[in-house]
């Protein structure tokens, strides 16, 4: 019996898996970004019940494993009678996961805008929406960049968990190749290297943004 | 929807769940102790020695932090036997978790060490402290106190990530869930219950870590730990 060896074709298959990893990351960041932003606003809202609800959501998402979010949405969507491809379950759960963490990161950024900015804009008779739109959010956005990019690295890595529910992204592609070649060390080191190629520049970007921000701030 | 939830079925698998919880706790506690110790050693080495040592520690931290935990587990569990090192699933899980957590702890503690002001060290020297005393009382303990909340967040994340070890057939809590699901076909109910158990474990771990912080560093740090939801380690 002969096995395939890990050659150029196998590497190309890994690259096609990488495309799905990137796509899943983008879905998670867009979906999680929109939901997370709304939850962050709810977290700093003037309504107490809204703050508590958002805080509870964040606590729950940060207190359960990503794997459980995946299983729950995978089986939950099935129970609801929706026969959807794994990409949908994976995208939905990565969105939920990202929203819980991004909300908390961005809440911190909104709250780190100095209080005087709120007071000054209030004295200019701005409505709360205007305060957010013209004064607070532009500053919060700047503060949030390093940690948001840093979190994107976490998302890229955690999309690998979607392989456990059978979504063929990079990690799953690696498993499939390994099953055909029986060269686990070589295959998984190659997979790790591909993840590294995506994540390392993002990590460095996050670090660079952080340094730049510190130079610019007057603290 | 015609589906009726039956949570009662899960009760008969109590033993499976309890043994899963026990292994999750064991793996988490051991990897936290080992990973944190390794983090202290590596971060110290890095700050004391320059050159090659610093490069190697940084390379280790960057490689681990920029690759998924799942792939690290695969390399330990499936890859190492090819190099002549055969390890069981539980040991592989512990090795993978420790390697992963050590890298994150190193990075967090490094930030704490770098935040210690130079004048503090000079003050320590002026008081006639030996190098080791300066290191112990002026550098490492204040550094750890400063980053303790961030470390705790990382510990909780590691406990949650231990669920991924089920992919290499470690029989921890997530694997218990998969087993019960395959026996009872009550997938949604099982995963709801297990998710709630993880949530309870995360809250308990956070409370225990806050108490440990109180014992180690006093009240101020403990309060920060209890309120920190997710401090970004990055």
Interface residues (C-beta under 8 A of the other chain):
Chain A: X58 X59 X60 X62 X63 X64 X65 X66 X67 X68 X71 X72 X75 X76 X79 X80 X81 X101 X104 X105 X146 X147 X150 X151 X153 X157 X158 X160 X161 X163 X164 X171 X174 X175 X178 X183 X184 X185 X188 X189 X191 X192 X195 X196 X199 X200 X203 X206
Chain B: X1 X3 X62 X63 X65 X66 X67 X68 X69 X70 X71 X72 X74 X75 X78 X79 X80 X81 X82 X83 X156 X160 X161 X162 X163 X164 X166 X167 X174 X177 X187 X188 X191 X192 X194 X195 X198 X199 X202 X203 X229 X230 X232 X234
